[in-house]
């Protein structure tokens, strides 16, 4: 009989020539465990997904209870389902008053697709502006506005009428015109390697969007739900979007995403045509129940309040002559090295020692650190000690 690893290589579609091939038997809190009993401290939280840790008891309980009541019943938007309504109320209560209407989907890229359609339908304009080195997902529309040409070229032609500006560039803001339907931007650029722009940049961007009747869309797929030290990263820059895109850390490990706007904007999906946006599994009741439990944990335990302090501890401890720079925003960090070859060797050494790390798509010389928000000081110190040991062994 073939092993799970052999079946993985034989029957699971592969996305690279070098998968990690670590078999996971269970995950709990900060750790993964293999069938052989080896443990790994998780420093990436499934790429900013498991903000409350793996298999949090309250999330597991919520999933179990909802699965016993009902799962899929009908396509989105027809039946009243309490997990959806309760989650929508919980999220919108955490947001500015004008963000009072939410559309649930299954993932971040689906949320971006919905937000793009909404902006074009509402404004009756077609031009979409995004940023160089931005990452918004891998489906055709999301890929069209992504910033990595290497990831796009073999899938052309993509969506027409898309333009890109340089993130943080005040002069590039002038490229937004009356023809622009929306600007889609990350509050903190994730796959570019944790790049942040100043508050005044976002205020200037907001002003230009208002002047040109352009919708401002914030992609908080990676930064939402406590990652950067506030519940949502835009709360740190005091600038409000017209549409907010969420996913990853939203579901406590379950697949769910959303785009949020106001009732006036969102209502355009109701006619001309009817069912202007539709999904079969979006807002799945089990996923909504998990998300509701996860958000309650983040709020009740105020997990976001210590994210900045914990992130700064990483910065303080990760001092080494081979580290070029550490960029940090809450518990989202990029540790920069000379090149990818060096970084890959360090990551492999960390894995040998039981530490799970990663790199960034558009910044492959930087180590990704984005652990569950429940990480404690002892775990941070051990992780940093292990990274420094790995660096020494590589060099």
N, C-alpha and C positions, 0 to 999 in steps of 0.2 A: 504493500500500500504506500502511495506517495505521501510524503510529509506535507505539512501546511506550507512550508517554504517552497517546496517543489510545485505544489498546486498554485501558489501565488504567482510564481514565474510562468507557469504553463497557461493558466486560465484567467488571470487578472491583467487587464490592459495596463501596460507599463508607461510611465511618463518620463523615465530617464533610463540611462544605461547602468546607473549605479544606485538602485534603491537601498535603503538602510538594511532591509531584511532582518529587522529585529522583531521577533514574534512576541506579541503582547498577550498575556493571559488575563491580566486584570490591571486596573488603575484605581488609585485611591489617594485623595488629597493631592500631595505634591509629587507622587511617585507612580511610575510604571513598573510592572513586574513581568518577567518572562516565565515560561513553563519550568525553566531550570531554577527559578528562584532569584535570579539576578534583579536588582532594583536600579532604576534610573531616576535621578532627580530631574524633573521637567522644568527647563528654563524658558520654554517657548509657548506653553499652554495651548498646544495644537494650533499655533499661529494666532495668539490673542483670543482664543475661544473659551478656554476653561478658566474664566476669571475667578470663580468660586472654588476652584480645585476640581479634581476628577471624582465623579460619583458622590457628590455632596449628599449626605443622607436626606436632606429636605427636598432636593431635586429628585432623587430616586423615588422618594415617597409620593411626590406629586405626579410623577410619570406613572407609577403603579396604580394610584387611585384613579387617574383619568382613563388609563387603558381599560380598567374594569367597567367604566361607565359607557363610553363610546369613543371610537376612533374616527376614521373617515366616514362622513355621512352624505355629503353632497359637495359639489364644486363651491368655490369661495363666493361669499356674498349673498347667499340665499337663506340659509337657516341661521337662527340666533343660537350661538354656541357660547356658553358662559366663559370658557377659558379665553376666548377671543375678546369678549367684551370687558372682562376683568383686567386682562393684560393691556388692552388699549387705554382703559381708564388709568391704570397704574403708570404707564409710560407718559401719557399726555399730561398727567398731573405733575410730572417731573420737568416739563418743558414750558417755554414761554406760552402765553395764552393763545397766540395765533397759530401755534402748532397743535391743533386739536383734532386732527383727522388722520388716521393711520391705515395703511394698506399692508397687510401681511403677505410675505412671500416665503420662499424656502432658503434663500441664500443672499449673499452680498451682491453678486453680479446680477441676480434677478431684481433686486431692489434698485440697482443702478439703471437697469433696462426700463423698469417702471417709471422711475424719476425722469428719464430722458423722454419717454413718450408723453408723460404728463406735461413737461415743460413745452414741448412742441405743440401739443394739443391746446394748451391754455393760451400761449402767446401767439399762436398761429404763425410762428417763425421757425426757421429750420436750423440756423447756425448754432452749433454747440462748441463752446470753448472749454478746454481743459488745460492741464499743465504738462510740460515736459517732465519725464521721470515719474509721472503719476501712475498708480495702479488702481484700476476700478473693477477688475474682473476679467474673465476669459471668454465669455460669450461674444458673439459677433459685434453687438452694439457697444458693449463695455470695452472690448478690445480696440474698437475704432477710436476711442478717446483715451486709451492708455498711452503711456509715454515711452514704452520700450520698443523701438523699431525692430529689433531682432526678434521679438515675439510676434510681430504683426506681419512682417513682409510675406511670409509664405501662405498667408490667408487672405490676401487681397484679391478682389476689391472689397473694401470695407465700406462703412457708411460715408456718404459724401457730406460736404458742408461742415466738416469738423476742423477746428483750428486749435493750435496750442500756444500757450504763453509760458514765460519763465516764472516759476513759483517765486514769490517774494519780490518780483521786479515791478516797481512803481510805473516805469515807463510803458511796460507791456500792458498795463491796465487800459491804456488808451486804445488798444485794439478791440475793446468791447464797444459795439455800436448798436444802433437801433435795429440792426439785422439779427442781433444775437438773441436767441431764445433763452439760453441759460449758460451760466458758468458753473462747472462742476469742479470742486477743489477739495483736497484733503486739508483738514485743519493742521494736521501734522503729516508730512509725507512719510509713509511707512516704507514701501519697497525701495524708495530712494535712499533709505538709511537714516531715518529719524531726522528729518529736516524740518525746522520750524521757522515760520515767518513772524514778524513783529505785529503787535496789535494794530498799529497805525496802518500797516499794509492792508489788513482785513477791513478796517474802517473805510479806507480809500476805495477798496474793491466794492464794498457795500454801497457807497455813495454813487459810484459809476453805474452799478447795476440799477439803482433807483432812477438815475437820470435817463437811462436808455430802455427802461421797462424790460429789464432782463432779470430772470429769476436766478437767485443765488442758491446753489445746491451744495451743502456740506456732506462730504463722504466721511462718515465716522464709523465705517465698518471695523477698522482696527482700533480706533481710539475710544469708542463708546463704552459705557457701562464701567467707568471707574479707572480705566487704564492710565490716564494721564494725571490723576490727582483730583479731578472733579468728575461728576457723573458723566458729563459729556465735555469734550475738549473745547467746544466753542464757548463754554461758560468761562473759560480762562481769558478769552480775548474780547469778551463783551460785545460781540457782533452776532446778530441773529440771521439764520438762513431763512429762505422761503420754503425750502424742502430739505429735510434731514434724512440721510440714508444710514440704516443700522443693520447689523448682523453679528457674526462671530461671537463676541462675548455675551450676546443677548440671551442665548438659549440654555446656558448652563451645560453645554455639551450636546444639545439637540439641535437639528438643523432648522433655522428660522432666520428670516430677515424682514425688513420693513422699510417703507419710505413714508415720511410724515410731512403733512402740510396743513393747510386749513380747508374748511369745508367748501369755500367758494372755489378754490383751485381744484380740489379733488373732485368736485361735482361734475367736471367736464367729461369724466369717464362714463357718465350715465346715459348720454345720448350722442347721436351723430358721430360715431355709431353707438347704439346700445352695446353694453359690455365692452367698453373701450379698452379695458384691461381685464384679463381673466386668468385664473390659475386653478388647477385642480386641487393641489395639496397645500397651497399657501394658507397659513394660519391653521395648520393641523392642530387639533385640540390637545394632543399629547405634547407637542412642541410648545404650544402656548402655555400649558400648565407648567412645564419645566421652566420656561422663561419667566413666568410670574414668580415662581419660587426663587429663581436665581436673583431676580431684581430685588425681591424682598430681603434676601440675605445681604446683598451688596449695600442696600439702604440701612437695614437694621443694625448690621455690624460695622457700617460706615467704612467699608473696605477701601474706598477711594481716598479716605483722609490720610492714610499712611503711605500711599503709593509714591508720593514725591520724596518723602524721607527715606523710604526703602531704596528708591532709585538712586538717590544721592549717596547712599552707603555703597552701592555698587561702584559708583564713580570714584569714591574715596579709596576703595580697596583695590581697584583694578589699575594699579600703577606698575608699569613695566616699560623698559626701553624699547621693546618691540611693538608696543601699543602706540599708534600714531595719534589717536584721538578717541574720546568717548563722548558721544552725543546722547543726551538724555532728556526725556520728557515724561515725568512720572515713572511708571514701571515699563517704559518702552525705551530700550537702549540699543545703540549701535557701537560696537567696539571695533575700531578700524585698525587693520594691519596693512602690510606692504602690498600684498596681492592675494588673489584667491588661492593659489597653490599653498601658500603659507597657512592661510586660514583653514583650508580643508584639512591639513595635517593636524592642526590644533583641535579642530572639531572631532576628528577621528580619535585623537588621544583622550579627549574629554569623554567620548562614548566608552572607551575602554575602561575608564575610571568610574563610569556610572553617572555621567552628566550629559543630558540631552540639550544640545544647542543647534544653531542653524545659521544661515546667512540670508541676505536680502536679494531679491531678484535683480534689482537695478544697482546694487551696491555690493557685489559679491566679494569684496575684500573686507567686509564688516560683519562681525558676529552679531546675530540677533539675540537679544535678551528681553523676553517679555513673559515672565513667569506668571502663574496664578497669583492673584492679589493676596492670597492667604500665606504666601511665603514669609517665614520668620527670620529674625536676625541670624540665628545659628545656621540656618540653611543658606542664607546669603553669604555668610563668611566661608562656609564649606565650599560653596560653588566658586567663589572668587579664588580661594586657595587652590582648588582643583584646576581652574583655568590657568593660573600662574604656573603651576607645576607642569601643565601640558605645554605651555609656551617654552619653559626651560628645557623640557625633554626634546622638543622639536629643534631648538637651537643649540 
